[in-house]
Amino acid sequence: MKKFKIVTDSCCDLPITYIEKLNIPYVSLTYHYNNVEKLDDFGTSYSLKNFYDDIRNGEMPKTSQPSTHSFYSVFKNIFDEGFDILYIGASSGLSGTVNNAHIAKHMLEDEYSDLNIYIIDILTASLGQGLMVLKSYEMQEQGSSIQAIVNYLEETKQNLNTYMIVNDINYLRKGGRISATAAFAGMLLSIKPFLTISNLGKVLPLDKFRGRKKAINALFEKVLEKIEKPEEQTIAISHGDSIDEALNLKNLILSKVNVKNVIMSYVGPVVGSYGGPGALAVFFLGKKREVHTES
């Protein structure tokens, strides 16, 4: 069986300690403000705390997906080392990143007759994507083939649940991730929107709550409602510089649910440009995702 490497992109929002320990190859998205382009590199070159402070002080970052050349370069180097490639990418419903990976793959197919690159559109982002990267590494360590992991990811991704709340839905609206109509409801009377990532990998409003505490409790209740076989899985919580609330959500979940592990991390700068300060999300495997009903 040919050796293979698992590759991802910086939207996975894994803690940098995981990236370094597992030596995970990744392609960086970029974000821009103050006339400077920065790599999304898991907070290595610029503090994530400072990033959210900048937004609070009025900065509005713009983000860019990796170029086709970036994917081409990473894929080519790995393939030239003798490895097949499994790339797990951020949702095509949120970013064109996966599309550029496909273009790079097609370019390399013109050069190599024996190229094997598998591209998985995981239909979410942030630590939901990160969870599937870690699961894939775990399966690889246990001896699973690349095809077995691909099959697992394709069969499982509709059971990968994402639920989130944001303090200001305008970040999603300005980034084109949600409609102006949906955003308008969230602007009224301190309403906190309750959102999911649908079966299409797009942001889908589910509910709204008046007050932060009720919104956080709704995240907790959704975990109780939809998680399956919790003792066998790791759940993930990501936050937009709201660590105390993330810890509160973690403790709520652990008070009722016995899980194998909990991972917590900042929402990185690219995803965080749309969630904004105070965003809070939970990711886990369970019942099927909500079906997207918006046109």
C-alpha positions as CSV (number, residue, x, y, z in Angstrom):
1,M,0.0,0.0,0.0
2,K,1.5,3.4,-1.1
3,K,2.2,5.9,1.6
4,F,-0.1,8.9,1.8
5,K,-0.2,12.3,3.6
6,I,-3.3,14.1,4.9
7,V,-3.4,17.7,4.0
8,T,-5.8,20.5,5.0
9,D,-6.1,24.3,4.9
10,S,-5.9,26.9,7.6
11,C,-9.7,27.1,8.0
12,C,-9.5,23.9,10.1
13,D,-8.6,26.1,13.1
14,L,-6.8,23.4,15.0
15,P,-4.6,24.5,17.8
16,I,-1.1,25.1,16.5
17,T,0.2,22.4,18.9
18,Y,-1.7,19.8,17.0
19,I,-0.4,21.1,13.6
20,E,3.2,20.9,14.9
21,K,2.9,17.6,16.7
22,L,1.3,15.8,13.8
23,N,3.3,17.7,11.2
24,I,0.2,18.4,9.3
25,P,0.8,20.0,5.8
26,Y,-1.6,22.8,5.1
27,V,-2.4,25.5,2.7
28,S,-2.9,29.0,4.1
29,L,-5.8,31.3,3.3
30,T,-5.0,35.0,3.7
31,Y,-6.6,38.0,5.4
32,H,-6.0,41.7,4.7
33,Y,-6.3,44.9,6.8
34,N,-4.3,48.0,7.4
35,N,-3.1,47.5,3.8
36,V,-1.2,44.4,4.9
37,E,-1.8,40.8,3.7
38,K,-1.2,38.2,6.4
39,L,-1.1,34.5,6.2
40,D,-3.7,32.5,8.3
41,D,-1.1,30.4,10.1
42,F,-2.9,29.4,13.3
43,G,-1.8,32.5,15.2
44,T,1.9,31.8,14.7
45,S,2.8,35.2,13.2
46,Y,0.1,37.3,14.7
47,S,-1.7,36.9,18.0
48,L,-5.3,35.8,17.6
49,K,-6.2,37.8,20.7
50,N,-4.8,40.9,18.9
51,F,-6.7,40.1,15.8
52,Y,-10.0,40.2,17.6
53,D,-9.0,43.3,19.5
54,D,-8.3,44.9,16.1
55,I,-11.8,44.1,14.9
56,R,-13.3,45.5,18.1
57,N,-11.4,48.7,17.3
58,G,-13.0,49.0,13.9
59,E,-10.9,47.0,11.5
60,M,-12.8,45.0,8.9
61,P,-10.6,42.3,7.4
62,K,-11.0,40.9,3.9
63,T,-10.1,37.3,3.2
64,S,-8.7,35.5,0.2
65,Q,-8.7,31.8,-0.6
66,P,-5.4,30.1,-1.5
67,S,-4.4,30.4,-5.1
68,T,-4.3,27.5,-7.5
69,H,-0.5,27.8,-7.5
70,S,-0.4,27.4,-3.7
71,F,-2.2,24.1,-3.9
72,Y,-0.1,23.1,-6.9
73,S,3.1,23.7,-5.1
74,V,2.1,21.9,-1.9
75,F,0.6,18.9,-3.7
76,K,3.6,18.6,-6.1
77,N,6.1,18.6,-3.3
78,I,4.3,15.9,-1.4
79,F,3.7,13.8,-4.5
80,D,7.4,14.1,-5.5
81,E,8.3,12.8,-2.0
82,G,6.5,9.6,-3.0
83,F,3.1,10.1,-1.2
84,D,-0.4,10.0,-2.3
85,I,-2.6,12.9,-1.0
86,L,-5.8,13.2,0.9
87,Y,-6.9,16.8,1.2
88,I,-9.7,17.8,3.6
89,G,-10.9,21.2,2.7
90,A,-13.3,23.9,4.0
91,S,-16.9,23.8,2.7
92,S,-17.5,24.8,-0.9
93,G,-20.6,26.5,0.4
94,L,-18.4,29.0,2.3
95,S,-15.3,29.3,0.2
96,G,-13.8,28.6,-3.3
97,T,-10.8,26.9,-1.6
98,V,-11.8,23.3,-2.6
99,N,-12.4,24.4,-6.2
100,N,-8.9,25.7,-6.5
101,A,-7.6,22.5,-5.1
102,H,-9.4,20.6,-7.9
103,I,-7.9,22.9,-10.5
104,A,-4.4,22.2,-9.1
105,K,-5.1,18.5,-9.2
106,H,-6.1,18.7,-12.8
107,M,-2.9,20.6,-13.6
108,L,-0.8,17.9,-12.0
109,E,-2.7,15.1,-13.7
110,D,-1.3,16.5,-17.0
111,E,2.2,15.9,-15.6
112,Y,1.9,12.6,-13.8
113,S,0.2,9.5,-15.0
114,D,0.1,7.9,-11.6
115,L,-1.2,10.8,-9.6
116,N,-3.6,10.0,-6.7
117,I,-5.0,13.1,-5.0
118,Y,-8.3,12.7,-3.1
119,I,-10.2,15.9,-2.3
120,I,-12.9,16.0,0.4
121,D,-15.3,18.9,0.6
122,I,-16.1,18.5,4.3
123,L,-19.0,20.9,4.1
124,T,-18.1,22.8,7.2
125,A,-15.1,24.8,8.5
126,S,-13.2,25.7,11.7
127,L,-12.9,22.9,14.2
128,G,-15.5,20.7,12.5
129,Q,-13.1,20.5,9.7
130,G,-10.3,20.1,12.2
131,L,-12.1,17.1,13.9
132,M,-12.2,15.3,10.6
133,V,-8.5,15.9,10.0
134,L,-7.7,14.4,13.4
135,K,-10.0,11.5,12.8
136,S,-8.3,10.8,9.5
137,Y,-4.9,10.9,11.2
138,E,-6.1,8.5,13.8
139,M,-7.4,6.1,11.2
140,Q,-4.1,6.3,9.3
141,E,-2.2,5.5,12.5
142,Q,-4.4,2.4,13.0
143,G,-3.5,1.2,9.5
144,S,-6.5,2.3,7.4
145,S,-5.9,2.8,3.7
146,I,-6.5,6.2,2.0
147,Q,-9.5,4.8,0.3
148,A,-11.0,3.6,3.6
149,I,-10.6,7.1,5.1
150,V,-12.1,8.7,2.0
151,N,-15.1,6.4,2.3
152,Y,-15.5,7.2,6.0
153,L,-15.4,10.9,5.4
154,E,-17.9,10.9,2.6
155,E,-20.2,8.6,4.5
156,T,-19.9,10.6,7.7
157,K,-19.8,14.3,6.8
158,Q,-23.6,14.7,6.7
159,N,-23.5,13.6,10.4
160,L,-20.9,16.3,11.3
161,N,-22.9,18.9,13.1
162,T,-22.0,22.6,13.4
163,Y,-24.0,25.0,15.6
164,M,-22.9,28.5,16.3
165,I,-23.9,31.9,17.7
166,V,-22.5,35.3,16.8
167,N,-22.7,38.6,18.6
168,D,-23.1,40.6,15.4
169,I,-24.5,39.0,12.3
170,N,-23.3,41.9,10.2
171,Y,-19.9,40.2,9.8
172,L,-21.7,37.3,8.0
173,R,-23.8,39.7,5.9
174,K,-20.8,41.8,4.8
175,G,-18.9,38.6,3.9
176,G,-21.8,37.3,1.8
177,R,-22.3,34.3,4.0
178,I,-25.9,35.2,4.9
179,S,-28.6,37.2,3.2
180,A,-29.4,40.8,4.2
181,T,-32.9,39.7,5.1
182,A,-31.7,37.1,7.6
183,A,-29.2,39.6,9.0
184,F,-31.8,42.3,9.6
185,A,-33.7,40.1,12.1
186,G,-30.5,39.6,14.0
187,M,-29.9,43.3,14.3
188,L,-33.1,44.0,16.3
189,L,-33.4,44.2,20.0
190,S,-30.1,42.5,20.9
191,I,-31.2,39.3,19.2
192,K,-28.5,36.6,19.1
193,P,-28.8,34.5,16.0
194,F,-28.6,30.7,16.3
195,L,-27.0,29.2,13.2
196,T,-26.0,25.9,11.7
197,I,-24.1,24.7,8.6
198,S,-26.6,22.9,6.5
199,N,-26.4,19.8,4.3
200,L,-25.1,22.0,1.5
201,G,-22.3,23.4,3.7
202,K,-23.9,26.9,3.9
203,V,-24.8,29.1,6.8
204,L,-28.5,28.5,7.8
205,P,-30.3,30.5,10.4
206,L,-32.3,28.3,12.8
207,D,-33.5,30.5,15.6
208,K,-32.8,33.7,17.5
209,F,-32.6,34.5,21.2
210,R,-32.7,37.6,23.2
211,G,-29.6,37.5,25.4
212,R,-26.3,35.7,25.2
213,K,-27.0,33.2,28.0
214,K,-30.1,31.8,26.3
215,A,-28.1,31.5,23.0
216,I,-25.3,29.6,24.7
217,N,-27.8,27.3,26.4
218,A,-29.3,26.6,23.0
219,L,-25.9,25.3,21.8
220,F,-25.8,23.0,24.8
221,E,-29.4,21.7,24.2
222,K,-28.6,21.0,20.6
223,V,-25.7,18.8,21.6
224,L,-27.9,16.9,23.9
225,E,-30.5,16.5,21.2
226,K,-28.3,15.4,18.3
227,I,-25.1,13.8,19.6
228,E,-24.8,10.0,19.1
229,K,-22.3,7.6,20.8
230,P,-20.7,10.5,22.7
231,E,-18.4,8.2,24.6
232,E,-16.6,7.3,21.4
233,Q,-16.0,10.8,20.1
234,T,-14.2,14.1,20.5
235,I,-16.3,17.2,20.4
236,A,-14.9,20.6,19.5
237,I,-15.6,24.2,20.6
238,S,-14.2,27.2,18.9
239,H,-14.6,30.8,19.9
240,G,-13.9,34.3,18.8
241,D,-11.9,35.5,21.8
242,S,-14.7,34.4,24.2
243,I,-12.8,31.8,26.2
244,D,-14.9,32.1,29.4
245,E,-18.1,31.4,27.5
246,A,-16.4,28.5,25.6
247,L,-15.4,27.0,29.0
248,N,-18.9,27.5,30.3
249,L,-20.3,25.6,27.3
250,K,-17.8,22.9,27.7
251,N,-18.7,22.4,31.4
252,L,-22.4,22.4,30.5
253,I,-21.8,19.6,28.0
254,L,-19.6,17.6,30.3
255,S,-22.2,17.8,33.1
256,K,-24.6,15.8,31.0
257,V,-22.6,14.0,28.3
258,N,-19.7,11.6,28.7
259,V,-17.3,12.2,25.8
260,K,-13.9,10.9,25.0
261,N,-12.3,14.4,24.7
262,V,-13.0,18.1,24.1
263,I,-10.9,20.3,21.9
264,M,-11.0,24.0,22.3
265,S,-9.5,26.7,20.1
266,Y,-9.8,30.2,18.7
267,V,-11.7,30.7,15.5
268,G,-8.9,31.6,13.2
269,P,-8.7,34.9,11.4
270,V,-10.3,33.9,8.1
271,V,-13.3,32.2,9.6
272,G,-13.3,34.8,12.4
273,S,-13.6,37.6,9.9
274,Y,-17.2,36.4,9.3
275,G,-18.0,35.3,12.8
276,G,-16.6,38.3,14.5
277,P,-15.6,38.7,18.2
278,G,-17.8,36.7,20.5
279,A,-18.6,33.9,18.0
280,L,-19.0,30.5,19.7
281,A,-19.4,27.2,17.9
282,V,-19.7,23.5,18.8
283,F,-19.0,20.6,16.5
284,F,-19.8,16.9,16.9
285,L,-21.0,13.8,15.2
286,G,-24.6,12.9,15.5
287,K,-27.9,12.9,13.7
288,K,-28.1,14.2,10.2
289,R,-27.6,17.9,9.5
290,E,-30.5,20.3,8.9
291,V,-31.6,20.5,5.3
292,H,-31.0,23.9,3.6
293,T,-34.4,25.4,2.8
294,E,-33.3,28.9,1.6
295,S,-33.2,29.6,-2.1
